Amino acid sequence: MHTFLETSYLTSDHLDFHHSFEEYKKAKLKLFTRAKKAVVNLDDEGMSKNILSLFKGQVITYSMRQKADVFAKVIKLEKTGTVFQLHVYGDNYLVKAPIHGDHNIANFLAAFSACLHLKISLQDLFKAANFITSLKEDSRFSPIIQVIKLF
């Protein structure tokens, strides 16, 4: 049995097995009936509402477009990464991460939320996040994550 499950966007990647988006969606929703904890992307309009209405366990939500348990608002794009405001249960942090693109920030939020389910402290999460580097081989473009608590 799954301890927790994370939602991601439905894509055509698994249609060779499921044959249609509807079958793929049913299969994915079935997984959530077996999980005890879930991490749900509220930006996934095709799945999030269904999951939240179906799922009976502990849920942590994340988003880049709306308020959630964990959400981010991009402030500035830089050559070396992205600066965003991270909101975690009402606390706000300024984060500079060596990642680009909404999909990478969403992946960061999903992983961060899963770690919250595992009861990893914010202090430890931010400490571990310092080891995230960009995929570029040139270390000048691989800064560590910088986190500043705003309020």
NORJOTA-V985105 format. One line per field, one symbol per residue. phi: phi as a letter, one per 20 degrees, with the letter a starting at -180 (. if undefined). Layout:
BEGIN
phi = ???
END
This chain:
BEGIN
phi = .ffbcdecffcfgdffeembffffffffffgffdeeccdceffeffcgfffffefdefcddcaddbfbgcbccfdbecgeqcdbeddclneccecdceccngfffffgfffgfffffemffggfffffffefcfefffffdcfffdccfea
END
